């Protein structure tokens, strides 16, 4: 039977030293962040997801943002190579975890760079952001890995936020969500819904009509409810201080078989 697994990684003691590129640095309360992470993972489990905890990487401040380390397509894992050199040590534990789940493993090779947060999958369309962390060589390697499996890869410019998925995610019907001031080229998406709050652009599809989103986007939650969805808000305020969002705290694997 299909299983829903989510890779997660506990925040490390150096979380407050995490990288910040497009926002002003604020003080991060690591203890509070751990509580928020635990509530986030409990929300996943409460909606039918089995959480798989990747081994800690305590020397890597940003390691909790596990989505950036790997891109999944079907049963194939593409291990990322971040444009931020300080984050490249995060991938080893993730590679071990996906291999243990039976995934076929590929890697982005030097000189290419790619962060998983720059990749948005909608069915067999794979949007990849070209920005500060992902370069043209990384996009070429992603294309070479996934197109033979049936993917259609679409490159998208990203200059106003850290990652493509800092700007957009998608509803279950494929409609792309975004906060317009953060987008370079919304016309690249066939169906687009603007949302009123920056953090409202990020949803995790829990299954059925349920959408996990940040508690900092109450007006967007109301919009989703009006559209017939069931919003599941979680407080991730400490991670938002580090440009984090609900998507980057897990890697969702929907196509594995138990």
Secondary structure as GFF3:
##gff-version 3
##sequence-region A 1 258
A	DSSP	beta_strand	2	8	.	.	.	ID=ss1
A	DSSP	three_ten_helix	15	17	.	.	.	ID=ss2
A	DSSP	alpha_helix	30	46	.	.	.	ID=ss3
A	DSSP	beta_strand	50	53	.	.	.	ID=ss4
A	DSSP	three_ten_helix	66	69	.	.	.	ID=ss5
A	DSSP	beta_strand	70	73	.	.	.	ID=ss6
A	DSSP	beta_strand	76	79	.	.	.	ID=ss7
A	DSSP	three_ten_helix	85	90	.	.	.	ID=ss8
A	DSSP	alpha_helix	91	100	.	.	.	ID=ss9
A	DSSP	beta_strand	104	107	.	.	.	ID=ss10
A	DSSP	three_ten_helix	116	118	.	.	.	ID=ss11
A	DSSP	beta_strand	119	122	.	.	.	ID=ss12
A	DSSP	beta_strand	125	130	.	.	.	ID=ss13
A	DSSP	alpha_helix	136	146	.	.	.	ID=ss14
A	DSSP	three_ten_helix	147	149	.	.	.	ID=ss15
A	DSSP	beta_strand	152	157	.	.	.	ID=ss16
A	DSSP	alpha_helix	164	167	.	.	.	ID=ss17
A	DSSP	beta_strand	168	170	.	.	.	ID=ss18
A	DSSP	beta_strand	176	178	.	.	.	ID=ss19
A	DSSP	three_ten_helix	180	182	.	.	.	ID=ss20
A	DSSP	three_ten_helix	186	188	.	.	.	ID=ss21
A	DSSP	beta_strand	192	194	.	.	.	ID=ss22
A	DSSP	three_ten_helix	198	201	.	.	.	ID=ss23
A	DSSP	beta_strand	204	207	.	.	.	ID=ss24
A	DSSP	beta_strand	210	214	.	.	.	ID=ss25
A	DSSP	alpha_helix	218	226	.	.	.	ID=ss26
A	DSSP	beta_strand	230	234	.	.	.	ID=ss27
A	DSSP	alpha_helix	237	240	.	.	.	ID=ss28
A	DSSP	beta_strand	251	257	.	.	.	ID=ss29
###
